[in-house]
Amino acid sequence: MIEQLHLLILAIILFGVGLYAILGKRNVIKILMGIEIMTISINVAFIALGTEIIANGSNEFADFAQIFPLISLAVGAAVIALGLAIVINNYRHTKGVDSDEMSTLKR
């Protein structure tokens, strides 16, 4: 059985991978993927903490810990859709997806 510590370690590793994707890349699509990976890592941390609270018998935070990842996934999907729409618009004008070329959308 997966313990809470293993899930929290997984969340930290995923957050680090997402942070590397954001800071180390100039491709906007890879940056959006990094943001989504970081969102998933936060959801894993909430689920890990929620299972521990349910195991202890407390129900105050348990409902929030189960519902928050579902709402977060829905909001994350909307954010990624908007980000990809901006990337597609930028690609039509500049023929590239480099983050330095995003300033051309201001004109």
Backbone hydrogen bonds, N-H to C=O, Kabsch-Sander energy under -0.5 kcal/mol:
donor,donor_aa,acceptor,acceptor_aa,energy
7,L,3,E,-1.6
8,L,4,Q,-2.3
9,I,5,L,-2.3
10,L,6,H,-2.2
11,A,7,L,-2.2
12,I,8,L,-2.1
13,I,9,I,-2.4
14,L,10,L,-2.7
15,F,11,A,-2.3
16,G,12,I,-2.2
17,V,13,I,-2.3
18,G,14,L,-2.5
19,L,15,F,-2.4
20,Y,16,G,-2.3
21,A,17,V,-2.1
22,I,18,G,-1.7
23,L,19,L,-2.7
24,G,20,Y,-2.7
25,K,21,A,-0.6
28,V,97,V,-2.6
31,I,27,N,-1.8
32,L,28,V,-2.4
33,M,29,I,-2.1
34,G,30,K,-2.0
35,I,31,I,-2.0
36,E,32,L,-2.0
37,I,33,M,-2.2
38,M,34,G,-2.1
39,T,35,I,-2.0
40,I,36,E,-2.2
41,S,37,I,-2.0
42,I,38,M,-1.8
43,N,39,T,-2.0
44,V,40,I,-2.3
45,A,41,S,-2.0
46,F,42,I,-2.3
47,I,43,N,-2.4
48,A,44,V,-2.5
49,L,45,A,-2.4
50,G,46,F,-2.4
51,T,47,I,-2.2
52,E,48,A,-1.4
53,I,49,L,-1.8
54,I,50,G,-2.2
55,A,51,T,-2.0
56,N,52,E,-1.4
57,G,53,I,-0.6
57,G,54,I,-0.9
58,S,53,I,-1.6
63,D,59,N,-0.8
65,A,61,F,-2.5
66,Q,62,A,-1.2
67,I,63,D,-2.3
68,F,64,F,-2.6
70,L,66,Q,-0.6
71,I,67,I,-2.1
72,S,68,F,-2.8
73,L,69,P,-2.2
74,A,70,L,-1.6
75,V,71,I,-2.5
76,G,72,S,-2.7
77,A,73,L,-2.1
78,A,74,A,-1.6
79,V,75,V,-2.4
80,I,76,G,-2.5
81,A,77,A,-2.1
82,L,78,A,-2.1
83,G,79,V,-2.7
84,L,80,I,-2.7
85,A,81,A,-1.8
86,I,82,L,-2.0
87,V,83,G,-2.2
88,I,84,L,-2.6
89,N,85,A,-2.1
90,N,86,I,-2.4
91,Y,87,V,-2.6
92,R,88,I,-1.9
93,H,89,N,-1.1
94,T,90,N,-2.7
95,K,91,Y,-2.0
99,S,26,R,-2.6
101,E,98,D,-0.9
102,M,99,S,-1.0
103,S,100,D,-0.7
104,T,101,E,-1.4
105,L,102,M,-1.5
106,K,103,S,-1.3
107,R,104,T,-0.8
